[in-house]
Amino acid sequence: MIRILAGAALVALAAATTGARAADAIIGGASINLPPPAAFCELSSSNPADKRVVTTIEGLVAQSGNKLLSMSADCQQLADWRASKRPFLDDYGQYQTLVSQMDQLVASPEAAIRDACATFRTQGNQIVSDTTPDAQAAIAKALKTVRMNSASFAGVLAEDPTACYAGEIQKLQTDKGTEKTQIVLIAVTIIKNKYIYVYRMAVYTDSDAVTALLEKFKDTVAALYAANK
């Protein structure tokens, strides 16, 4: 079963940066390297400020049966945050895995990715499954239905043999009283025959930015593959 968006939804982050290095995770005996996206810095539980955020997210993720493997954010945003120049992080990401599958091997990664897309299409009410997804149109549709402090799932945004990509739109009110529309991208991929869920969160600006963000997200997944050859 695919569980998505745990710990990603409706969270305003406050943390400090510990440097742009790759995290390592052990999943069912497999050592997996988790490189942060380009220009992102990893959060670490060894830093007191980071630990408060990581602990909160870990709890939210655990409620849906997932495990948080690592978390990172835009390095410049983190630096400005530490200097009290900005109240929130807008661009951040996570790696997660499914606890119930940690000790199991995925027999056919490509079949697992196809199944993930099939599940996402069902959740997103996507009737046609054999056409190229239109990411901009899917996000635009989600924007029309999302309400404050809630999320609207957009369904599949892209699919290839290495990953299934989906997305959702969230609208939230921060504890500062401001409103924010956030796009969440999700990739389900298989690394060393283990499920890895990759997340990327950013402030929604316009439809063109969706396409650019999705391409950067694909680069993150490609880097994850390259780091684990």
Z-matrix of the N, CA and C atoms (Angstrom, degrees):
N
C 1 1.465
C 2 1.516 1 109.21
N 3 1.331 2 116.32 1 139.15
C 4 1.454 3 121.31 2 179.00
C 5 1.516 4 109.21 3 -96.39
N 6 1.306 5 116.20 4 126.64
C 7 1.457 6 120.94 5 175.96
C 8 1.518 7 107.48 6 -117.39
N 9 1.328 8 116.48 7 128.92
C 10 1.448 9 119.40 8 -174.57
C 11 1.519 10 111.66 9 -125.35
N 12 1.330 11 114.37 10 158.70
C 13 1.448 12 124.33 11 167.32
C 14 1.517 13 114.47 12 72.36
N 15 1.327 14 119.49 13 4.62
C 16 1.446 15 119.38 14 176.12
C 17 1.514 16 109.59 15 -63.80
N 18 1.332 17 115.80 16 127.30
C 19 1.454 18 119.54 17 178.47
C 20 1.503 19 113.11 18 79.67
N 21 1.326 20 117.84 19 -10.90
C 22 1.459 21 120.20 20 178.09
C 23 1.515 22 110.29 21 -89.19
N 24 1.312 23 116.88 22 -26.60
C 25 1.449 24 120.38 23 -168.58
C 26 1.524 25 113.10 24 -85.91
N 27 1.323 26 114.65 25 133.56
C 28 1.451 27 123.15 26 165.46
C 29 1.516 28 113.24 27 54.39
N 30 1.316 29 116.77 28 45.89
C 31 1.457 30 121.64 29 178.69
C 32 1.521 31 109.55 30 -122.31
N 33 1.314 32 118.04 31 124.41
C 34 1.464 33 121.77 32 173.39
C 35 1.517 34 107.96 33 -94.60
N 36 1.326 35 117.67 34 123.20
C 37 1.454 36 121.68 35 -170.85
C 38 1.523 37 112.35 36 -97.44
N 39 1.311 38 115.31 37 147.07
C 40 1.461 39 121.75 38 171.87
C 41 1.513 40 107.15 39 -142.04
N 42 1.341 41 117.37 40 116.29
C 43 1.460 42 119.85 41 -173.75
C 44 1.505 43 111.03 42 -157.11
N 45 1.340 44 114.99 43 177.88
C 46 1.462 45 121.46 44 177.32
C 47 1.510 46 109.19 45 -122.50
N 48 1.315 47 117.44 46 152.83
C 49 1.452 48 121.08 47 -178.16
C 50 1.521 49 112.00 48 -87.57
N 51 1.340 50 114.61 49 148.80
C 52 1.458 51 119.56 50 178.16
C 53 1.520 52 112.05 51 -123.09
N 54 1.344 53 116.61 52 7.08
C 55 1.461 54 119.12 53 177.23
C 56 1.507 55 113.14 54 113.82
N 57 1.334 56 116.26 55 152.58
C 58 1.461 57 121.92 56 -176.25
C 59 1.508 58 110.12 57 -90.55
N 60 1.306 59 117.50 58 76.36
C 61 1.445 60 121.18 59 178.22
C 62 1.522 61 108.70 60 -121.53
N 63 1.295 62 116.30 61 161.76
C 64 1.460 63 120.43 62 -179.71
C 65 1.523 64 110.53 63 -83.26
N 66 1.330 65 115.78 64 139.00
C 67 1.451 66 120.97 65 174.73
C 68 1.525 67 109.09 66 -86.45
N 69 1.310 68 115.84 67 159.52
C 70 1.456 69 122.02 68 174.89
C 71 1.517 70 108.01 69 -120.59
N 72 1.327 71 116.45 70 141.52
C 73 1.460 72 121.47 71 177.98
C 74 1.516 73 109.19 72 -133.69
N 75 1.325 74 115.52 73 144.78
C 76 1.459 75 121.78 74 173.41
C 77 1.520 76 107.33 75 -108.04
N 78 1.330 77 116.30 76 117.10
C 79 1.458 78 121.48 77 -179.52
C 80 1.520 79 107.97 78 -120.81
N 81 1.313 80 116.25 79 107.64
C 82 1.459 81 120.21 80 179.65
C 83 1.511 82 113.12 81 55.40
N 84 1.325 83 117.22 82 38.93
C 85 1.456 84 122.17 83 178.77
C 86 1.512 85 114.43 84 88.70
N 87 1.319 86 118.17 85 -8.94
C 88 1.467 87 121.69 86 179.38
C 89 1.524 88 109.71 87 -94.15
N 90 1.330 89 116.43 88 128.31
C 91 1.461 90 121.67 89 177.20
C 92 1.523 91 109.17 90 -88.01
N 93 1.328 92 116.08 91 122.56
C 94 1.459 93 121.07 92 -175.34
C 95 1.522 94 109.89 93 -124.83
N 96 1.326 95 115.18 94 129.67
C 97 1.458 96 122.30 95 177.90
C 98 1.524 97 108.81 96 -87.86
N 99 1.339 98 116.69 97 133.12
C 100 1.463 99 121.87 98 -174.42
C 101 1.531 100 109.97 99 -122.02
N 102 1.323 101 118.28 100 82.08
C 103 1.462 102 120.08 101 -178.70
C 104 1.516 103 111.93 102 -69.94
N 105 1.337 104 118.52 103 137.45
C 106 1.466 105 120.15 104 175.89
C 107 1.518 106 110.16 105 -71.43
N 108 1.321 107 117.98 106 159.16
C 109 1.464 108 120.07 107 175.59
C 110 1.531 109 110.45 108 -59.47
N 111 1.326 110 116.21 109 162.05
C 112 1.460 111 121.06 110 178.59
C 113 1.521 112 110.27 111 -56.50
N 114 1.344 113 115.84 112 133.22
C 115 1.468 114 123.73 113 178.84
C 116 1.525 115 113.04 114 69.42
N 117 1.331 116 117.04 115 17.95
C 118 1.460 117 121.57 116 176.24
C 119 1.523 118 109.02 117 -106.76
N 120 1.342 119 115.27 118 152.37
C 121 1.461 120 122.44 119 177.11
C 122 1.524 121 109.77 120 -121.11
N 123 1.314 122 114.65 121 140.02
C 124 1.458 123 120.52 122 -177.46
C 125 1.524 124 111.71 123 -76.88
N 126 1.333 125 116.55 124 139.83
C 127 1.456 126 122.21 125 169.39
C 128 1.520 127 108.77 126 -85.58
N 129 1.314 128 117.22 127 148.66
C 130 1.454 129 121.08 128 -176.83
C 131 1.516 130 110.65 129 -135.13
N 132 1.327 131 115.62 130 139.84
C 133 1.462 132 120.20 131 178.61
C 134 1.526 133 111.81 132 -70.34
N 135 1.327 134 118.25 133 -10.87
C 136 1.463 135 120.64 134 176.95
C 137 1.519 136 111.87 135 -76.59
N 138 1.314 137 117.04 136 -14.86
C 139 1.462 138 121.87 137 175.49
C 140 1.531 139 108.20 138 -95.29
N 141 1.335 140 119.46 139 124.64
C 142 1.475 141 120.90 140 -174.91
C 143 1.524 142 113.80 141 -55.65
N 144 1.353 143 116.97 142 -41.61
C 145 1.463 144 119.19 143 -179.59
C 146 1.518 145 110.68 144 -67.26
N 147 1.324 146 115.73 145 -43.82
C 148 1.463 147 119.74 146 177.86
C 149 1.524 148 110.88 147 -62.03
N 150 1.316 149 115.74 148 -40.77
C 151 1.465 150 120.23 149 -173.81
C 152 1.523 151 111.76 150 -59.39
N 153 1.348 152 116.93 151 -37.20
C 154 1.461 153 119.09 152 179.74
C 155 1.527 154 110.94 153 -62.29
N 156 1.330 155 115.65 154 -41.55
C 157 1.460 156 119.65 155 179.59
C 158 1.525 157 110.92 156 -70.47
N 159 1.337 158 116.72 157 -47.31
C 160 1.455 159 120.95 158 -178.16
C 161 1.530 160 110.68 159 -60.11
N 162 1.325 161 117.17 160 -41.59
C 163 1.463 162 121.07 161 179.69
C 164 1.521 163 111.27 162 -63.13
N 165 1.327 164 116.94 163 -41.81
C 166 1.466 165 120.94 164 177.85
C 167 1.522 166 110.92 165 -62.08
N 168 1.333 167 116.85 166 -47.79
C 169 1.453 168 120.86 167 -179.10
C 170 1.524 169 111.05 168 -65.65
N 171 1.330 170 117.13 169 -40.41
C 172 1.463 171 120.24 170 178.28
C 173 1.525 172 110.66 171 -57.01
N 174 1.335 173 116.69 172 -41.29
C 175 1.453 174 120.49 173 179.79
C 176 1.514 175 112.52 174 -64.84
N 177 1.332 176 116.78 175 -42.07
C 178 1.456 177 121.08 176 179.17
C 179 1.529 178 110.99 177 -66.07
N 180 1.319 179 115.83 178 -42.85
C 181 1.458 180 121.29 179 179.83
C 182 1.531 181 110.70 180 -63.31
N 183 1.324 182 116.20 181 -41.96
C 184 1.467 183 120.81 182 -177.71
C 185 1.529 184 111.95 183 -63.13
N 186 1.325 185 117.00 184 -29.32
C 187 1.459 186 119.84 185 -178.86
C 188 1.525 187 112.27 186 -62.06
N 189 1.316 188 117.50 187 -25.80
C 190 1.461 189 120.38 188 -179.67
C 191 1.524 190 112.08 189 -101.72
N 192 1.346 191 116.90 190 7.70
C 193 1.458 192 120.09 191 178.15
C 194 1.510 193 114.23 192 88.01
N 195 1.338 194 117.93 193 10.07
C 196 1.458 195 121.36 194 177.83
C 197 1.523 196 110.89 195 -100.46
N 198 1.317 197 115.74 196 165.95
C 199 1.457 198 122.12 197 174.71
C 200 1.519 199 109.04 198 -124.48
N 201 1.321 200 116.71 199 129.54
C 202 1.458 201 121.90 200 175.52
C 203 1.519 202 108.53 201 -75.68
N 204 1.330 203 116.69 202 124.15
C 205 1.461 204 121.47 203 -179.73
C 206 1.522 205 112.19 204 -95.96
N 207 1.319 206 117.10 205 -40.91
C 208 1.457 207 121.12 206 176.33
C 209 1.516 208 109.17 207 -163.95
N 210 1.341 209 114.91 208 163.09
C 211 1.456 210 121.05 209 -178.36
C 212 1.520 211 107.98 210 -143.77
N 213 1.336 212 116.27 211 140.82
C 214 1.461 213 120.48 212 -179.52
C 215 1.517 214 109.33 213 -143.72
N 216 1.331 215 115.47 214 166.43
C 217 1.460 216 120.61 215 179.74
C 218 1.517 217 109.54 216 -149.61
N 219 1.329 218 115.74 217 163.24
C 220 1.451 219 121.51 218 178.43
C 221 1.527 220 110.16 219 -54.04
N 222 1.326 221 116.16 220 124.64
C 223 1.470 222 121.01 221 -173.47
C 224 1.526 223 112.37 222 -60.50
N 225 1.326 224 117.01 223 -41.97
C 226 1.462 225 119.04 224 -178.33
C 227 1.519 226 110.82 225 -67.84
N 228 1.320 227 117.07 226 -39.83
C 229 1.457 228 119.52 227 176.58
C 230 1.522 229 111.17 228 -60.87
N 231 1.316 230 116.62 229 -41.65
C 232 1.460 231 120.42 230 179.11
C 233 1.526 232 111.21 231 -64.36
N 234 1.321 233 115.68 232 -41.29
C 235 1.469 234 119.60 233 178.69
C 236 1.527 235 110.61 234 -63.07
N 237 1.328 236 116.47 235 -43.88
C 238 1.465 237 120.13 236 178.31
C 239 1.514 238 111.33 237 -65.74
N 240 1.310 239 116.03 238 -35.90
C 241 1.462 240 120.91 239 178.95
C 242 1.530 241 110.98 240 -64.29
N 243 1.301 242 114.93 241 -43.65
C 244 1.460 243 119.40 242 179.67
C 245 1.520 244 110.70 243 -62.38
N 246 1.324 245 115.70 244 -29.77
C 247 1.463 246 120.59 245 179.09
C 248 1.528 247 111.90 246 -90.13
N 249 1.331 248 116.69 247 9.86
C 250 1.473 249 123.28 248 179.68
C 251 1.528 250 112.47 249 60.50
N 252 1.327 251 115.52 250 32.18
C 253 1.461 252 120.13 251 179.12
C 254 1.521 253 112.19 252 -93.93
N 255 1.314 254 117.33 253 -10.39
C 256 1.458 255 121.18 254 176.61
C 257 1.525 256 108.82 255 -148.18
N 258 1.353 257 117.65 256 144.60
C 259 1.466 258 119.67 257 -176.38
C 260 1.523 259 114.48 258 -83.05
N 261 1.346 260 117.66 259 -24.68
C 262 1.456 261 120.45 260 -174.06
C 263 1.519 262 111.58 261 -138.01
N 264 1.319 263 114.89 262 158.44
C 265 1.463 264 121.63 263 167.27
C 266 1.525 265 108.22 264 -88.16
N 267 1.315 266 116.00 265 135.25
C 268 1.452 267 120.34 266 177.88
C 269 1.523 268 112.70 267 -105.32
N 270 1.335 269 117.13 268 -28.57
C 271 1.462 270 121.32 269 -176.22
C 272 1.526 271 109.79 270 -120.28
N 273 1.320 272 116.96 271 113.45
C 274 1.457 273 120.27 272 179.73
C 275 1.519 274 110.07 273 -152.38
N 276 1.322 275 116.31 274 167.64
C 277 1.453 276 120.95 275 -176.61
C 278 1.515 277 112.32 276 -146.67
N 279 1.319 278 115.29 277 166.26
C 280 1.457 279 121.58 278 -179.47
C 281 1.529 280 110.04 279 -143.86
N 282 1.316 281 114.78 280 153.53
C 283 1.465 282 122.61 281 164.15
C 284 1.521 283 106.84 282 -114.89
N 285 1.331 284 116.80 283 134.30
C 286 1.455 285 122.11 284 177.33
C 287 1.524 286 109.18 285 -134.90
N 288 1.325 287 115.27 286 166.33
C 289 1.459 288 121.15 287 169.92
C 290 1.517 289 108.82 288 -142.70
N 291 1.318 290 116.62 289 166.75
C 292 1.466 291 122.70 290 -179.05
C 293 1.522 292 108.87 291 -92.95
N 294 1.324 293 116.38 292 120.28
C 295 1.463 294 121.48 293 -174.33
C 296 1.524 295 111.78 294 -57.88
N 297 1.316 296 117.83 295 -42.64
C 298 1.464 297 121.36 296 -175.76
C 299 1.520 298 113.14 297 -66.48
N 300 1.342 299 117.51 298 -16.30
C 301 1.459 300 121.38 299 -178.54
C 302 1.528 301 113.26 300 -107.14
N 303 1.321 302 117.72 301 2.68
C 304 1.459 303 120.22 302 -172.71
C 305 1.523 304 113.15 303 -62.11
N 306 1.318 305 117.79 304 -35.62
C 307 1.460 306 121.00 305 -177.35
C 308 1.529 307 112.80 306 -95.07
N 309 1.326 308 116.57 307 9.11
C 310 1.455 309 120.61 308 -179.83
C 311 1.526 310 110.32 309 -112.87
N 312 1.320 311 115.99 310 152.42
C 313 1.454 312 121.92 311 176.85
C 314 1.527 313 109.54 312 -101.89
N 315 1.322 314 115.18 313 136.88
C 316 1.457 315 120.67 314 176.01
C 317 1.532 316 107.75 315 -78.63
N 318 1.318 317 116.98 316 116.46
C 319 1.463 318 120.64 317 -174.25
C 320 1.526 319 111.93 318 -68.40
N 321 1.316 320 116.81 319 -39.38
C 322 1.467 321 121.50 320 -177.96
C 323 1.519 322 109.09 321 -132.85
N 324 1.336 323 118.40 322 96.29
C 325 1.467 324 120.94 323 -179.20
C 326 1.523 325 113.50 324 -54.96
N 327 1.334 326 117.59 325 -43.23
C 328 1.468 327 119.51 326 -177.94
C 329 1.525 328 111.03 327 -65.20
N 330 1.333 329 117.42 328 -37.94
C 331 1.459 330 120.26 329 177.79
C 332 1.525 331 110.55 330 -66.83
N 333 1.347 332 116.50 331 -38.56
C 334 1.462 333 120.66 332 178.98
C 335 1.526 334 110.81 333 -63.75
N 336 1.327 335 116.58 334 -38.98
C 337 1.464 336 120.50 335 178.74
C 338 1.522 337 110.82 336 -68.02
N 339 1.318 338 117.31 337 -40.78
C 340 1.472 339 120.29 338 176.21
C 341 1.526 340 110.51 339 -61.53
N 342 1.332 341 116.32 340 -41.41
C 343 1.470 342 120.16 341 178.99
C 344 1.527 343 110.80 342 -64.55
N 345 1.337 344 116.35 343 -38.26
C 346 1.461 345 119.95 344 178.19
C 347 1.521 346 110.57 345 -60.92
N 348 1.339 347 116.47 346 -44.97
C 349 1.459 348 119.72 347 179.03
C 350 1.528 349 111.26 348 -64.50
N 351 1.328 350 116.53 349 -37.50
C 352 1.463 351 119.59 350 178.48
C 353 1.527 352 110.62 351 -62.80
N 354 1.325 353 116.30 352 -40.79
C 355 1.467 354 120.42 353 178.06
C 356 1.516 355 110.98 354 -65.75
N 357 1.335 356 116.70 355 -45.15
C 358 1.463 357 120.59 356 179.11
C 359 1.529 358 111.36 357 -61.04
N 360 1.333 359 116.57 358 -39.99
C 361 1.458 360 119.09 359 -179.78
C 362 1.528 361 110.94 360 -64.64
N 363 1.322 362 116.41 361 -37.07
C 364 1.459 363 119.60 362 176.58
C 365 1.515 364 110.52 363 -63.89
N 366 1.338 365 116.45 364 -44.62
C 367 1.461 366 120.92 365 -179.56
C 368 1.523 367 111.44 366 -65.30
N 369 1.347 368 116.30 367 -32.06
C 370 1.450 369 120.44 368 -178.14
C 371 1.512 370 113.73 369 -93.43
N 372 1.344 371 117.27 370 7.79
C 373 1.464 372 122.23 371 -179.61
C 374 1.529 373 111.98 372 54.55
N 375 1.332 374 115.72 373 39.96
C 376 1.455 375 120.38 374 178.41
C 377 1.526 376 108.96 375 -90.76
N 378 1.322 377 115.70 376 109.89
C 379 1.462 378 120.74 377 -174.47
C 380 1.525 379 111.23 378 -73.08
N 381 1.334 380 116.61 379 -42.88
C 382 1.459 381 121.02 380 -177.71
C 383 1.521 382 108.92 381 -91.71
N 384 1.335 383 116.45 382 121.49
C 385 1.460 384 120.72 383 -175.84
C 386 1.515 385 113.17 384 -111.18
N 387 1.335 386 118.07 385 -4.83
C 388 1.452 387 119.44 386 -174.65
C 389 1.528 388 112.81 387 -110.14
N 390 1.335 389 116.19 388 18.79
C 391 1.458 390 120.52 389 177.17
C 392 1.526 391 109.82 390 -115.48
N 393 1.332 392 115.59 391 162.41
C 394 1.460 393 119.95 392 178.53
C 395 1.526 394 109.70 393 -69.58
N 396 1.329 395 119.40 394 125.56
C 397 1.457 396 121.05 395 -178.73
C 398 1.530 397 111.30 396 -64.02
N 399 1.326 398 116.58 397 145.51
C 400 1.461 399 122.83 398 174.89
C 401 1.520 400 106.81 399 -103.97
N 402 1.328 401 116.25 400 99.68
C 403 1.463 402 121.04 401 -174.00
C 404 1.517 403 111.39 402 -61.41
N 405 1.324 404 117.05 403 -43.94
C 406 1.455 405 119.97 404 -178.33
C 407 1.521 406 111.78 405 -62.53
N 408 1.323 407 116.52 406 -43.52
C 409 1.460 408 120.40 407 -179.54
C 410 1.530 409 111.38 408 -66.49
N 411 1.332 410 116.64 409 -38.94
C 412 1.463 411 120.29 410 -179.81
C 413 1.521 412 111.56 411 -64.60
N 414 1.330 413 116.07 412 -43.68
C 415 1.461 414 119.78 413 179.20
C 416 1.522 415 110.69 414 -67.92
N 417 1.337 416 117.12 415 -39.95
C 418 1.465 417 120.88 416 178.80
C 419 1.528 418 110.96 417 -60.05
N 420 1.331 419 116.36 418 -40.04
C 421 1.458 420 120.51 419 178.24
C 422 1.528 421 110.89 420 -64.65
N 423 1.338 422 115.99 421 -41.46
C 424 1.468 423 119.67 422 179.01
C 425 1.518 424 111.23 423 -64.63
N 426 1.326 425 116.99 424 -35.66
C 427 1.467 426 121.36 425 179.61
C 428 1.526 427 111.63 426 -60.43
N 429 1.335 428 116.71 427 -32.54
C 430 1.452 429 120.56 428 -176.78
C 431 1.524 430 112.73 429 -71.89
N 432 1.323 431 117.23 430 -21.70
C 433 1.465 432 120.48 431 -173.96
C 434 1.523 433 114.40 432 -109.35
N 435 1.333 434 117.43 433 -15.75
C 436 1.460 435 119.33 434 -174.69
C 437 1.532 436 110.75 435 -72.37
N 438 1.322 437 116.36 436 141.17
C 439 1.461 438 123.07 437 178.44
C 440 1.522 439 109.35 438 -113.82
N 441 1.327 440 115.34 439 166.30
C 442 1.455 441 120.01 440 -179.01
C 443 1.525 442 110.69 441 -60.34
N 444 1.323 443 115.01 442 138.10
C 445 1.462 444 123.33 443 -179.34
C 446 1.523 445 112.54 444 58.30
N 447 1.329 446 114.60 445 38.24
C 448 1.453 447 120.36 446 176.26
C 449 1.521 448 108.77 447 -148.67
N 450 1.331 449 116.04 448 179.55
C 451 1.458 450 121.11 449 -177.32
C 452 1.523 451 109.63 450 -134.00
N 453 1.327 452 115.60 451 151.22
C 454 1.452 453 122.15 452 176.46
C 455 1.525 454 108.64 453 -127.41
N 456 1.329 455 116.57 454 119.83
C 457 1.450 456 121.84 455 -176.47
C 458 1.516 457 110.21 456 -77.93
N 459 1.320 458 117.24 457 132.80
C 460 1.465 459 122.42 458 -176.39
C 461 1.526 460 112.98 459 -97.00
N 462 1.325 461 117.74 460 -12.66
C 463 1.453 462 120.77 461 -179.06
C 464 1.518 463 112.82 462 85.88
N 465 1.321 464 115.85 463 -158.62
C 466 1.465 465 121.91 464 -176.48
C 467 1.525 466 110.54 465 -73.49
N 468 1.338 467 115.81 466 132.29
C 469 1.464 468 122.27 467 177.78
C 470 1.522 469 112.16 468 -106.39
N 471 1.322 470 117.11 469 -26.09
C 472 1.468 471 121.85 470 179.41
C 473 1.522 472 108.20 471 -165.78
N 474 1.336 473 115.18 472 159.70
C 475 1.465 474 120.19 473 178.90
C 476 1.521 475 108.96 474 -152.54
N 477 1.334 476 115.72 475 135.73
C 478 1.458 477 120.89 476 172.61
C 479 1.531 478 107.53 477 -148.24
N 480 1.327 479 119.61 478 176.89
C 481 1.461 480 119.89 479 -176.61
C 482 1.524 481 114.94 480 -63.01
N 483 1.331 482 117.80 481 -16.95
C 484 1.464 483 120.03 482 -176.78
C 485 1.516 484 113.88 483 -95.92
N 486 1.337 485 118.29 484 -21.84
C 487 1.463 486 119.39 485 -175.28
C 488 1.524 487 111.13 486 -164.71
N 489 1.326 488 114.57 487 155.17
C 490 1.458 489 122.14 488 168.81
C 491 1.521 490 107.55 489 -108.81
N 492 1.324 491 116.19 490 129.72
C 493 1.468 492 121.59 491 -176.38
C 494 1.526 493 110.23 492 -112.23
N 495 1.316 494 115.66 493 130.53
C 496 1.458 495 121.32 494 177.38
C 497 1.525 496 108.86 495 -133.73
N 498 1.328 497 115.46 496 174.12
C 499 1.461 498 118.11 497 -178.65
C 500 1.504 499 112.41 498 -155.43
N 501 1.325 500 114.79 499 165.60
C 502 1.450 501 120.65 500 173.28
C 503 1.527 502 109.50 501 -150.08
N 504 1.315 503 114.75 502 162.32
C 505 1.458 504 122.40 503 176.52
C 506 1.520 505 108.50 504 -113.50
N 507 1.327 506 116.58 505 135.34
C 508 1.454 507 122.12 506 177.01
C 509 1.530 508 109.04 507 -122.52
N 510 1.310 509 116.35 508 142.71
C 511 1.459 510 121.39 509 169.62
C 512 1.518 511 107.50 510 -119.53
N 513 1.308 512 116.31 511 129.92
C 514 1.457 513 119.09 512 -177.84
C 515 1.519 514 110.97 513 -142.91
N 516 1.299 515 114.20 514 156.48
C 517 1.462 516 122.01 515 173.85
C 518 1.519 517 107.59 516 -108.64
N 519 1.330 518 116.68 517 122.81
C 520 1.452 519 120.75 518 -178.00
C 521 1.516 520 110.99 519 -76.23
N 522 1.320 521 116.20 520 169.38
C 523 1.463 522 119.14 521 178.68
C 524 1.525 523 111.91 522 -72.51
N 525 1.342 524 116.56 523 -3.62
C 526 1.462 525 121.14 524 173.83
C 527 1.527 526 111.71 525 -92.62
N 528 1.349 527 115.44 526 -1.20
C 529 1.446 528 120.45 527 178.82
C 530 1.513 529 114.86 528 87.73
N 531 1.312 530 117.70 529 2.58
C 532 1.465 531 121.06 530 178.94
C 533 1.522 532 110.11 531 -91.18
N 534 1.334 533 115.66 532 156.99
C 535 1.455 534 121.02 533 178.65
C 536 1.524 535 109.92 534 -103.91
N 537 1.333 536 116.06 535 146.02
C 538 1.452 537 121.32 536 -178.67
C 539 1.528 538 109.44 537 -141.68
N 540 1.332 539 115.00 538 133.29
C 541 1.458 540 120.92 539 172.48
C 542 1.519 541 107.64 540 -103.86
N 543 1.301 542 116.04 541 122.97
C 544 1.464 543 121.69 542 -171.71
C 545 1.523 544 110.53 543 -120.73
N 546 1.310 545 115.69 544 137.78
C 547 1.458 546 120.97 545 172.35
C 548 1.518 547 108.84 546 -100.68
N 549 1.317 548 116.18 547 136.48
C 550 1.461 549 122.47 548 177.99
C 551 1.523 550 108.23 549 -120.59
N 552 1.303 551 116.62 550 121.32
C 553 1.457 552 121.91 551 175.35
C 554 1.517 553 109.29 552 -103.33
N 555 1.324 554 116.56 553 139.92
C 556 1.460 555 122.83 554 -178.60
C 557 1.524 556 108.86 555 -128.53
N 558 1.313 557 117.00 556 133.94
C 559 1.461 558 121.20 557 173.26
C 560 1.521 559 108.59 558 -124.18
N 561 1.317 560 115.95 559 130.67
C 562 1.466 561 121.34 560 172.27
C 563 1.519 562 106.69 561 -102.75
N 564 1.319 563 116.78 562 121.92
C 565 1.447 564 120.92 563 -179.18
C 566 1.528 565 109.59 564 -139.84
N 567 1.298 566 116.42 565 168.15
C 568 1.466 567 122.25 566 -178.89
C 569 1.520 568 108.40 567 -121.88
N 570 1.329 569 116.58 568 120.02
C 571 1.460 570 123.08 569 178.31
C 572 1.527 571 108.39 570 -120.77
N 573 1.313 572 116.15 571 123.29
C 574 1.465 573 121.58 572 -177.75
C 575 1.523 574 110.92 573 51.96
N 576 1.340 575 115.28 574 40.78
C 577 1.467 576 123.67 575 178.23
C 578 1.528 577 113.15 576 63.35
N 579 1.346 578 115.62 577 27.49
C 580 1.458 579 121.97 578 176.37
C 581 1.524 580 109.60 579 -124.33
N 582 1.334 581 115.28 580 143.37
C 583 1.460 582 119.77 581 176.26
C 584 1.527 583 110.69 582 -69.44
N 585 1.330 584 115.74 583 130.25
C 586 1.456 585 121.88 584 170.99
C 587 1.519 586 107.65 585 -127.63
N 588 1.328 587 116.28 586 127.46
C 589 1.452 588 122.00 587 174.34
C 590 1.522 589 107.81 588 -104.40
N 591 1.323 590 116.19 589 124.81
C 592 1.456 591 121.93 590 -178.98
C 593 1.528 592 108.14 591 -110.34
N 594 1.341 593 116.72 592 133.94
C 595 1.455 594 121.74 593 -178.81
C 596 1.525 595 110.37 594 -123.08
N 597 1.315 596 115.90 595 146.23
C 598 1.469 597 121.86 596 172.74
C 599 1.528 598 108.15 597 -139.31
N 600 1.335 599 116.90 598 124.72
C 601 1.447 600 122.74 599 -179.65
C 602 1.521 601 109.57 600 -115.77
N 603 1.332 602 116.12 601 137.56
C 604 1.458 603 121.13 602 179.07
C 605 1.521 604 108.79 603 -153.45
N 606 1.321 605 117.14 604 158.52
C 607 1.457 606 121.35 605 175.82
C 608 1.522 607 108.76 606 -72.31
N 609 1.330 608 116.15 607 131.88
C 610 1.460 609 120.35 608 177.45
C 611 1.517 610 109.67 609 -75.00
N 612 1.329 611 116.58 610 130.71
C 613 1.459 612 121.15 611 177.63
C 614 1.525 613 111.29 612 -115.50
N 615 1.340 614 116.70 613 -56.11
C 616 1.468 615 119.99 614 178.26
C 617 1.522 616 108.73 615 -158.84
N 618 1.340 617 115.66 616 174.89
C 619 1.456 618 120.22 617 -174.52
C 620 1.529 619 112.58 618 -66.24
N 621 1.331 620 117.12 619 -34.01
C 622 1.465 621 119.42 620 178.65
C 623 1.526 622 111.46 621 -63.32
N 624 1.323 623 115.83 622 -35.98
C 625 1.465 624 120.08 623 -179.99
C 626 1.519 625 111.24 624 -66.27
N 627 1.335 626 117.82 625 -26.88
C 628 1.469 627 121.31 626 178.23
C 629 1.522 628 110.02 627 -61.81
N 630 1.325 629 116.18 628 -45.99
C 631 1.461 630 120.71 629 -179.73
C 632 1.520 631 111.29 630 -62.89
N 633 1.325 632 116.93 631 -44.20
C 634 1.467 633 120.89 632 179.99
C 635 1.518 634 111.30 633 -64.27
N 636 1.335 635 116.44 634 -41.99
C 637 1.463 636 120.38 635 -179.75
C 638 1.519 637 110.83 636 -65.75
N 639 1.327 638 117.00 637 -39.23
C 640 1.457 639 120.15 638 179.20
C 641 1.525 640 111.18 639 -63.79
N 642 1.325 641 117.55 640 -39.05
C 643 1.465 642 120.55 641 178.36
C 644 1.528 643 110.74 642 -65.00
N 645 1.321 644 117.43 643 -41.11
C 646 1.468 645 120.46 644 176.74
C 647 1.530 646 110.39 645 -64.00
N 648 1.320 647 115.20 646 -37.76
C 649 1.465 648 120.16 647 179.80
C 650 1.525 649 110.48 648 -64.28
N 651 1.318 650 116.49 649 -40.43
C 652 1.464 651 120.05 650 176.39
C 653 1.529 652 110.67 651 -62.26
N 654 1.322 653 116.77 652 -35.64
C 655 1.467 654 120.36 653 176.21
C 656 1.526 655 111.12 654 -62.75
N 657 1.331 656 116.72 655 -37.42
C 658 1.465 657 121.05 656 177.71
C 659 1.524 658 110.75 657 -62.70
N 660 1.329 659 116.64 658 -44.14
C 661 1.470 660 120.12 659 178.98
C 662 1.531 661 110.31 660 -65.66
N 663 1.323 662 116.91 661 -39.30
C 664 1.465 663 120.28 662 177.95
C 665 1.517 664 110.42 663 -62.60
N 666 1.333 665 117.19 664 -39.99
C 667 1.461 666 121.27 665 178.44
C 668 1.524 667 111.09 666 -66.08
N 669 1.324 668 116.30 667 -35.48
C 670 1.470 669 121.08 668 176.97
C 671 1.521 670 109.95 669 -62.87
N 672 1.325 671 116.96 670 -44.77
C 673 1.461 672 120.90 671 176.93
C 674 1.527 673 110.72 672 -60.75
N 675 1.326 674 116.22 673 -46.79
C 676 1.468 675 120.34 674 -176.54
C 677 1.514 676 111.59 675 -63.60
N 678 1.329 677 117.01 676 -32.84
C 679 1.460 678 121.66 677 -177.53
C 680 1.520 679 112.33 678 -75.45
N 681 1.325 680 117.13 679 -10.13
C 682 1.459 681 120.47 680 -176.02
C 683 1.526 682 113.59 681 -124.38
N 684 1.338 683 116.93 682 24.43
C 685 1.444 684 120.89 683 175.93
C 686 1.522 685 111.37 684 -74.58
